[in-house]
Structures are given as C-alpha cells and as structure tokens.
Amino acid sequence: MSKDVDISDSQLDDLASRAKLVVSDDYRDDFKNSLSLIIELFDEMSKVRVCEFKSFDSHVVAYNNLRNDESLPSPSKSKISDSCQHYSSDSGYFEVPKVLEGDS
C-alpha cells in the first residue's frame, strides 16, 4: 500500500463507541493497525477503474408494447389439489413435509 494511515486514539474511541465496541488497552495498537490497513485497502480499491454502465441487452421495450394486465379467475381448489400433492383443500394451504430435524 502506498501511504500509512494513522488512527488516533480519539478516532478509535469515536469509532468504537459508534459501533458499540469495547477495545481493551491490550488490543488498541493492533486494532488501530488493522483499521489503517483496511482504510489503505479501500483507498487502493477506489483507484480501480470500472465501467459505470454496461449494456447487456440493447432491446428496449416501450411501455405501450407491454401486454395488458388482465385479471384471470383462480383455478378451483380441486384442480389445485389434483395437480399439487402438497396442497390441502381442507386448510387451503400448501403443507410440505418437514425438511430439518429438530424441535422447531
């Protein structure tokens, strides 16, 4: 990394209080060094040039060319029950077997 970033004690205290962290005196220097490396990494990453916009599809659809949103009647409960083995016509819900073991 190109430049050293020094984190002061007051900056560390402010950051720790905002993050609801308690940094003991034994780890303060190590924590400040780690934060400095993270800041330097983000600084290097900000220098990477990235294309802001990539066109994956040149097909543009005008609003007028979209289909009309039409309300269709729902299938009957018996039709759903015939086509879906986990549908319970008594409750009106899809009841699936337990996947995970345990008391949940």
PyRosetta script that sets phi, psi and omega in degrees:
from pyrosetta import init, pose_from_sequence

init()
pose = pose_from_sequence("MSKDVDISDSQLDDLASRAKLVVSDDYRDDFKNSLSLIIELFDEMSKVRVCEFKSFDSHVVAYNNLRNDESLPSPSKSKISDSCQHYSSDSGYFEVPKVLEGDS")
pose.set_psi(1, 153.1)
pose.set_omega(1, -168.3)
pose.set_phi(2, -81.1)
pose.set_psi(2, -41.8)
pose.set_omega(2, -175.0)
pose.set_phi(3, -133.9)
pose.set_psi(3, 150.5)
pose.set_omega(3, 179.1)
pose.set_phi(4, -85.6)
pose.set_psi(4, 137.8)
pose.set_omega(4, 176.8)
pose.set_phi(5, -110.6)
pose.set_psi(5, 122.6)
pose.set_omega(5, 179.9)
pose.set_phi(6, -99.1)
pose.set_psi(6, 125.2)
pose.set_omega(6, 176.7)
pose.set_phi(7, -97.7)
pose.set_psi(7, 123.9)
pose.set_omega(7, 179.9)
pose.set_phi(8, -81.3)
pose.set_psi(8, 164.8)
pose.set_omega(8, 178.3)
pose.set_phi(9, -62.1)
pose.set_psi(9, -38.1)
pose.set_omega(9, -179.5)
pose.set_phi(10, -68.8)
pose.set_psi(10, -36.8)
pose.set_omega(10, 176.5)
pose.set_phi(11, -65.6)
pose.set_psi(11, -40.6)
pose.set_omega(11, 178.2)
pose.set_phi(12, -64.2)
pose.set_psi(12, -42.7)
pose.set_omega(12, 178.8)
pose.set_phi(13, -62.2)
pose.set_psi(13, -42.6)
pose.set_omega(13, 179.8)
pose.set_phi(14, -64.2)
pose.set_psi(14, -46.4)
pose.set_omega(14, 179.9)
pose.set_phi(15, -63.9)
pose.set_psi(15, -42.7)
pose.set_omega(15, -179.7)
pose.set_phi(16, -63.6)
pose.set_psi(16, -40.8)
pose.set_omega(16, -179.6)
pose.set_phi(17, -69.1)
pose.set_psi(17, -37.7)
pose.set_omega(17, 177.8)
pose.set_phi(18, -66.6)
pose.set_psi(18, -35.0)
pose.set_omega(18, -179.1)
pose.set_phi(19, -89.5)
pose.set_psi(19, 3.2)
pose.set_omega(19, -178.5)
pose.set_phi(20, 56.8)
pose.set_psi(20, 43.0)
pose.set_omega(20, 178.7)
pose.set_phi(21, -109.4)
pose.set_psi(21, 151.9)
pose.set_omega(21, 171.9)
pose.set_phi(22, -118.7)
pose.set_psi(22, 116.6)
pose.set_omega(22, -179.8)
pose.set_phi(23, -106.0)
pose.set_psi(23, 113.9)
pose.set_omega(23, -178.7)
pose.set_phi(24, -70.5)
pose.set_psi(24, 160.2)
pose.set_omega(24, -178.3)
pose.set_phi(25, -60.2)
pose.set_psi(25, -30.4)
pose.set_omega(25, -179.2)
pose.set_phi(26, -66.4)
pose.set_psi(26, -27.3)
pose.set_omega(26, -174.4)
pose.set_phi(27, -109.0)
pose.set_psi(27, 2.2)
pose.set_omega(27, -175.6)
pose.set_phi(28, -58.9)
pose.set_psi(28, -49.1)
pose.set_omega(28, -177.5)
pose.set_phi(29, -64.5)
pose.set_psi(29, -42.6)
pose.set_omega(29, 178.7)
pose.set_phi(30, -63.8)
pose.set_psi(30, -40.9)
pose.set_omega(30, 179.6)
pose.set_phi(31, -65.0)
pose.set_psi(31, -43.2)
pose.set_omega(31, 178.4)
pose.set_phi(32, -64.1)
pose.set_psi(32, -40.1)
pose.set_omega(32, 177.7)
pose.set_phi(33, -63.8)
pose.set_psi(33, -42.3)
pose.set_omega(33, 178.9)
pose.set_phi(34, -63.2)
pose.set_psi(34, -43.6)
pose.set_omega(34, 178.1)
pose.set_phi(35, -63.2)
pose.set_psi(35, -39.0)
pose.set_omega(35, 178.2)
pose.set_phi(36, -61.5)
pose.set_psi(36, -42.7)
pose.set_omega(36, 178.3)
pose.set_phi(37, -64.6)
pose.set_psi(37, -38.3)
pose.set_omega(37, 178.2)
pose.set_phi(38, -64.5)
pose.set_psi(38, -44.1)
pose.set_omega(38, 179.4)
pose.set_phi(39, -63.0)
pose.set_psi(39, -42.6)
pose.set_omega(39, 178.7)
pose.set_phi(40, -64.1)
pose.set_psi(40, -39.1)
pose.set_omega(40, 178.2)
pose.set_phi(41, -62.8)
pose.set_psi(41, -44.8)
pose.set_omega(41, 177.8)
pose.set_phi(42, -63.9)
pose.set_psi(42, -35.6)
pose.set_omega(42, 177.2)
pose.set_phi(43, -63.3)
pose.set_psi(43, -43.9)
pose.set_omega(43, 177.7)
pose.set_phi(44, -65.3)
pose.set_psi(44, -40.4)
pose.set_omega(44, -179.9)
pose.set_phi(45, -65.5)
pose.set_psi(45, -30.9)
pose.set_omega(45, 179.8)
pose.set_phi(46, -69.7)
pose.set_psi(46, -16.2)
pose.set_omega(46, 179.2)
pose.set_phi(47, -84.3)
pose.set_psi(47, -11.2)
pose.set_omega(47, -179.7)
pose.set_phi(48, -71.2)
pose.set_psi(48, 130.0)
pose.set_omega(48, -179.5)
pose.set_phi(49, -88.0)
pose.set_psi(49, 126.1)
pose.set_omega(49, 179.9)
pose.set_phi(50, -127.3)
pose.set_psi(50, 144.8)
pose.set_omega(50, 176.8)
pose.set_phi(51, -69.1)
pose.set_psi(51, 126.1)
pose.set_omega(51, -177.4)
pose.set_phi(52, -72.5)
pose.set_psi(52, -27.8)
pose.set_omega(52, -176.4)
pose.set_phi(53, -143.9)
pose.set_psi(53, 125.2)
pose.set_omega(53, 174.3)
pose.set_phi(54, -118.1)
pose.set_psi(54, 133.8)
pose.set_omega(54, 178.7)
pose.set_phi(55, -95.6)
pose.set_psi(55, 112.7)
pose.set_omega(55, 179.1)
pose.set_phi(56, -93.5)
pose.set_psi(56, -24.5)
pose.set_omega(56, -176.9)
pose.set_phi(57, -141.4)
pose.set_psi(57, 120.6)
pose.set_omega(57, -179.0)
pose.set_phi(58, -90.9)
pose.set_psi(58, 3.2)
pose.set_omega(58, -179.6)
pose.set_phi(59, -80.2)
pose.set_psi(59, 115.5)
pose.set_omega(59, -180.0)
pose.set_phi(60, -105.5)
pose.set_psi(60, 130.4)
pose.set_omega(60, -179.4)
pose.set_phi(61, -108.5)
pose.set_psi(61, 123.5)
pose.set_omega(61, 177.6)
pose.set_phi(62, -77.4)
pose.set_psi(62, 150.2)
pose.set_omega(62, -178.9)
pose.set_phi(63, -57.3)
pose.set_psi(63, -37.8)
pose.set_omega(63, -178.5)
pose.set_phi(64, -66.8)
pose.set_psi(64, -21.0)
pose.set_omega(64, -178.3)
pose.set_phi(65, -88.9)
pose.set_psi(65, -0.3)
pose.set_omega(65, 178.3)
pose.set_phi(66, -79.3)
pose.set_psi(66, 152.5)
pose.set_omega(66, 180.0)
pose.set_phi(67, -72.1)
pose.set_psi(67, 156.6)
pose.set_omega(67, 177.4)
pose.set_phi(68, -72.6)
pose.set_psi(68, 143.2)
pose.set_omega(68, 177.7)
pose.set_phi(69, -85.3)
pose.set_psi(69, 105.4)
pose.set_omega(69, -176.9)
pose.set_phi(70, -110.0)
pose.set_psi(70, 135.7)
pose.set_omega(70, 177.3)
pose.set_phi(71, -81.6)
pose.set_psi(71, 126.7)
pose.set_omega(71, 179.0)
pose.set_phi(72, -113.7)
pose.set_psi(72, 150.6)
pose.set_omega(72, 179.2)
pose.set_phi(73, -67.0)
pose.set_psi(73, 145.9)
pose.set_omega(73, 178.3)
pose.set_phi(74, -72.4)
pose.set_psi(74, 150.2)
pose.set_omega(74, 176.0)
pose.set_phi(75, -67.7)
pose.set_psi(75, 154.9)
pose.set_omega(75, -179.1)
pose.set_phi(76, -68.8)
pose.set_psi(76, 158.3)
pose.set_omega(76, -179.9)
pose.set_phi(77, -62.1)
pose.set_psi(77, -35.7)
pose.set_omega(77, -179.7)
pose.set_phi(78, -68.2)
pose.set_psi(78, -36.4)
pose.set_omega(78, 178.6)
pose.set_phi(79, -67.2)
pose.set_psi(79, -40.8)
pose.set_omega(79, 177.7)
pose.set_phi(80, -65.7)
pose.set_psi(80, -43.2)
pose.set_omega(80, -179.3)
pose.set_phi(81, -62.6)
pose.set_psi(81, -37.4)
pose.set_omega(81, 178.9)
pose.set_phi(82, -68.6)
pose.set_psi(82, -33.5)
pose.set_omega(82, -175.0)
pose.set_phi(83, -95.7)
pose.set_psi(83, -14.9)
pose.set_omega(83, -178.3)
pose.set_phi(84, -127.5)
pose.set_psi(84, 113.1)
pose.set_omega(84, -175.2)
pose.set_phi(85, -67.0)
pose.set_psi(85, -23.0)
pose.set_omega(85, -177.4)
pose.set_phi(86, -94.4)
pose.set_psi(86, 3.5)
pose.set_omega(86, -179.8)
pose.set_phi(87, -84.3)
pose.set_psi(87, 130.4)
pose.set_omega(87, 177.0)
pose.set_phi(88, -104.2)
pose.set_psi(88, 114.3)
pose.set_omega(88, 180.0)
pose.set_phi(89, -70.9)
pose.set_psi(89, -21.1)
pose.set_omega(89, 177.6)
pose.set_phi(90, -68.8)
pose.set_psi(90, -47.5)
pose.set_omega(90, -177.4)
pose.set_phi(91, -91.1)
pose.set_psi(91, -25.3)
pose.set_omega(91, -176.9)
pose.set_phi(92, 83.1)
pose.set_psi(92, 11.7)
pose.set_omega(92, -179.1)
pose.set_phi(93, -118.5)
pose.set_psi(93, 163.5)
pose.set_omega(93, 172.0)
pose.set_phi(94, -89.0)
pose.set_psi(94, 118.2)
pose.set_omega(94, -179.0)
pose.set_phi(95, -109.9)
pose.set_psi(95, 113.8)
pose.set_omega(95, -176.6)
pose.set_phi(96, -109.1)
pose.set_psi(96, 153.3)
pose.set_omega(96, 179.1)
pose.set_phi(97, -66.8)
pose.set_psi(97, 155.7)
pose.set_omega(97, 179.2)
pose.set_phi(98, -63.7)
pose.set_psi(98, 134.8)
pose.set_omega(98, -179.3)
pose.set_phi(99, -97.4)
pose.set_psi(99, -40.8)
pose.set_omega(99, -177.6)
pose.set_phi(100, -101.6)
pose.set_psi(100, 144.2)
pose.set_omega(100, 176.3)
pose.set_phi(101, -82.4)
pose.set_psi(101, 152.1)
pose.set_omega(101, 176.2)
pose.set_phi(102, 132.1)
pose.set_psi(102, -175.6)
pose.set_omega(102, -176.8)
pose.set_phi(103, -101.2)
pose.set_psi(103, 49.6)
pose.set_omega(103, -178.8)
pose.set_phi(104, -102.6)
pose.dump_pdb("model.pdb")
